[in-house]
Amino acid sequence: MSRRTLPGFLVIFTVVILLGGCTSSSKGWPTLGTATPTPTATPTARPTPMPTPMPTPVPTPTPMPTPMPTPVPTPTPAPLIPSTAELGTACSYGTAITASEPYAGSTHPVGVVYLSEDSKSWNADSDYWLGETFSALSGPAQLILCIGLQHEVRVSSCGSYRRDSDGKIGEVIRYKVGIDLRIRIASTGKLLKDNTFYGSIPTCSDRIVGISDSAPPWRLTGDYPDYDAVNSWINDWTTKSVK
């Protein structure tokens, strides 16, 4: 019977094992291979704590000051000025006027009106009759000056005169010119003072006006009143001290 031969690779494997046993330590079991090291535990990494974020400070809004309203100046009321009609009514009937102040002090604002030629109405006057002594009112009046119509007053007769052109005979009469003034207290209408001023008285030798073309009687008329004297009289009353 023939002897079987081990395969070649088994022979080699056996020899390697035997050689390994001979080189091992004499104590204990033969070392078959390198010992597996005990694994070291890998420390678990702890996350670094994140700092708590600080809230971004929100600035407190600065309160806006309440704007102060622009002060509106109180309008000065327009002064009361008496109307021409009111002054005329006071002159005619002695009535008080609304736009007036008490008659007091030493300066008395005066409203001036004059009577129309038809004697039916009163007109405002600042310098028509009396020059520029009295200006128009700018406020309430204390006094009212009422200027009547200029009128002629018979003085006397110069007798008869014969006109050369036609031989007509007629009487010649002299006249003087007058003007009536009244001063009333504006707040009451009461008459304060009145006066009549006259112009010059003509003489019989003066030239006869209109004798050449008019029918008799013929008139001789003097000059108009002296308005300086009139103004002086009025000024005395408008500047008279009153307690």
C-alpha positions, 0 to 999 in steps of 0.5 A: 500500500502506497504512503500518502504525501501531505500537501506542501502548504501543510508542511510549511505551516507546520514548520512555521508553528514549530519554529514559533514555539521554540523561540517563545519564552520557556514559561507558560504557554507559547505565544501565538501572536501579538497581544491586542492592546486594551483600547483607551477610552477616548474622552468625550469632548464637552462643548464649550459653553457659549456666553449668553449674549447680552441684549443690545441696549435700545436707547431711550428715545428723547422726548420731543418738547411740545412746541409752544404755540406762537403767541398771536397778538391781540388785535387792538380794536379800532377806535370809535369815531363818530359818524357825520350823521351822528354829529349832525343829529346831536347838533340839531336835537341835542342828542348824545353820541355813542363814540364819545368820552367824558368832557374832562381834562385839558384837551377835548377832541372836537368833531366839526360839522357844518350845515349844508346850504339848503339847511337839510343836512350836516357835512363833516368839516376839518378845514372847510370853514376854519382853515386847518386849526381842527383836524378830523377826529381819530377817536371818540369826541368830547365836544361837537362844534356845529357851524351854521350857515353864513347869513346876512343881517340887515344893519340900516338903510343908506336911503335912495339911490338913482341909477345913472344907466336908466334913472331908476331910483331905489333904496340902498340897504347895508348888511353884515355877514354872520355865522352861528356856532354852537359847542355841545358836549358829545357824551350828553348833547348838552349845549356848552356854549354858542356864539355868533361872529360877524364881519365888517359893516359897510358904509354908505359910500362903499360900492353898491354890488350888482346895482348895474343889472339888478332891481332895487332895493340894492345891497351893501354887504360887509366882509366875512367874519374874522376866522382867526377870531373864530378859531381863537374862541373855539380853541379856548373851549377845546383846551379849557381845563375841566375837573 
